[in-house]
Amino acid sequence: MGDVRRRVPRTDVLLVEPRLAAAVAVVGRERVKQAIGRAQQRARRGEIDPGAVVEAAVAELPAGPRAVLNATGVVVHTNLGRAPLSAAAVEAVVAAAGYTDVEFDLVAGGRARRGRDAVAALAAAVPAAGAVHVVNNGAAALVLAATVLASGGEIVVSRGELVEIGDGFRLPDLLVSTGARLREVGTTNRTTLADYAAAVGAGTGFVLKVHPSNFVVSGFTGQVSVRELASLGVPVVVDIGSGLLAPDALLPDEPDAASVLAAGATLVTASGDKLLGGPQAGLLLGAVEVVQRLRRHPLARALRVDKLTLAALAATVGAPVTPVSAALHADVGVLRRRSQGLCAGLVAAGRPAEVVASVAVVGGGGAPGVRLESWAVSVPEQVAGPLRTGSPPVVGRVSRGRLLVDLRCVPVEADRVVLDAVLRAWPAG
């Protein structure tokens, strides 16, 4: 067979291979050469075949985030990036990728308020908000509020609302890190207005009400409304969590910014990448004097968002429908017909699939008690892995030994793409 080293492709030949040439434009020539060199050495040592050098080099290079088709039935899927951006938001991000007027007034030729378009869009969407500010996520919004309004003082909060917000991060730890002290009132299942009133005093920075959006407490429970809390004579900060700006009949128990402010809240904090359907961002809406204090605090600079987020947020708020809203309000009859079409395509190709009733959820820590009637195509569980690792990746939901492919969050124009992906992941016979 001869010396295997003579069969290892030369560097100059490899650099013009289409996949590696494309990688040069992304990560640079030197990084690609290093990956090639390591792959060549593996081939010379006999670890791989010389014909596999290209694949080995490509595998070493960063692939970046991959677009995924969400067939789980979880609308705001945290592990899949939460809210998918609308076409308008994507277009706005592309436009903002270069030089932009993010902090410049083209008419006056001077400096302008950063993110004024996003702020104006939010203010128009929630007229009850006297002022608006945006930071980089929901937790940051609450941290900024606690730092400015309660550092060195007390935050009065119900024990039943001291939640864990995900990945081990707990609300009490977050708040205490700002230099505020927590004054816990009530019990895990019941808190009364009298509990709050007894705790409020000269050292109170604000009363905090947190929507426990990722769990439901039922049975012998009791909580105090925002309107009642507003009667205590101290600022009331309400973390509504999921970023719903106005009431939605589909989500009757989910608080929204407009209603909470109308009930007397001083400040509302929320996330931008959940029910709002936009980019990761923390929203602060409320009284003018309070929001201005937050905006001018030194910490606000560390928490500010970039131009891409501001562009996407403005476009999201201005869009008539977001992908999240479309998925939440998808017509169940249409979903069934789409599932039947997918199933028919699989059966015609010799794959014994079936259409089954399914239950979708909001996800992302929003409306945990809401179950969305849906439909899915049921296929063998062993299809899940190849389907996830295919191109494009399609992520379904494994349940009771079967893989369910729910099209609720899949754009209708991608139905054929899903069919082809399942066929590739599920060999006939």
Secondary structure, DSSP 8 states (H G I E B T S, - for coil): ---GGGGS--HHHHHTSHHHHHHHHHH-HHHHHHHHHHHHHHHHTTSS-GGGHHHHHHHHS-------EE-SSBSSBGGGTBS---HHHHHHHHHHTSS--TTEETTTTEE--TTHHHHHHHHHH-TT-SEEEEESSHHHHHHHHHHHHHTTSEEEEEGGG--EEETTEEHHHHHHTTT-EEEEES-SSB--HHHHHHH--TTEEEEEEE--TT----SS-B---HHHHGGGSS-EEEEEES---S--TT-TTS--HHHHHHTT-SEEEEESSSTT-SSS-EEEEE-HHHHHHHHHSHHHHHT---HHHHHHHHHHHHSS--HHHHHHT--HHHHHHHHHHHHHHHHHTT---EEEEEEEEEETTEEEEEEEEEEEEEEEGGGHHHHHTSSS-EE-EEETTEEEEE-TTS-GGGHHHHHHHHHHHS---
